[in-house]
Amino acid sequence: MSDRERLARWLEGQWYAVTPWHVLLWPLSVLFRALVAVRRALYLLGYLRSYRLPVPVIVVGNLTVGGSGKTPTVLWLAEYLKRQGYHPGIVSRGYGGGAFHPRAVTALSKPEVAGDEPVLLARRSGCPVWVGRHRVETARELLQAHPECDVLVSDDGLQHYRLRRDMEIVVVEYLRRFGNGFMLPAGPLREPPRRLKSADAVVVNGAAWEEGANWFAMKLQGATFRNLADPRRYAPAEAFKGRTAHALAGIGNPRRFFDHLRELGLEVAEHPFPDHHAFSAQDLRIEGAEVIVMTEKDAVKCAPFATAACWMLPVEAEIDPALGFKVLDTLRRYDGRETA
């Protein structure tokens, strides 16, 4: 584990509790909150310029650092839009990758260049996926390369106010929610919880939690494993009963993955890693491990050196259908199209 990952793990330990370190971290949190508020106000008042694209933009993001279920939500949204006759494109910052200038992502792109989540999106969505440091420029490059795209989905772009959006979807994880309620670095929040009031939709990952008409429930479903060394091999959860499954998870909340495996009936040995961990072959050398399971996002990085003992668990998002109707209402206001 790198020094950067150790620091990230230490900070995360402070984000979901109140510790003596908050005597030092809390003043920095107050300063960060003020800077966030000023920055957003400057965009709303027009002092900082934002840019509108020639197609509608739907932003999927969250308020906290770390995973909340954005990637499954983006995949669900892309598939839904395609079924309605749209041609979506996806833009992302490509966290964990090294792409500075806009570039296309394909199923064969390297995660260390494009980022693990964009590669997963490219493999699963069937849509054009582009990454780059600056989302406006990245979106323009995507539209130039794919003029058939008539709607863009911005992955994790809620705080990127330079890109104007026609709809904001904020994903909240039910179990961890907003941590200790503090802003960075004392807590996990990038924006205060009241920001949800201005979002067009709030998707709650994990359980029913409704505070308004614009709140929608989401569940992640998946029970069939796929072998990394031989992608033609599939196995149900029952195939691993009676053996310890060593579960690796380099996601925002590894506990969510471990709990899901136990719900499937697996006996789990937990191996949590920091979010976006750069996996190596050494991480898979677990003494006595006959079964190693991981998330699909982690499998993107582990596939090149995976053994026959390695399996991934793809998941699908099940989201309240009412969210789809709300998305269509937004798009119809934009282009007046009647959809199926």
Helices and strands as residue ranges (DSSP letters): H 3-15, H 22-45, E 57-61, H 70-83, E 88-92, E 103-105, H 111-114, H 116-125, E 129-131, H 135-145, E 151-155, E 167-173, G 193-198, E 201-205, E 215-221, E 224-227, E 234-236, G 237-240, E 244-249, H 254-263, E 267-272, G 281-284, E 291-295, H 296-302, G 303-305, E 310-313, E 316-319, H 321-335
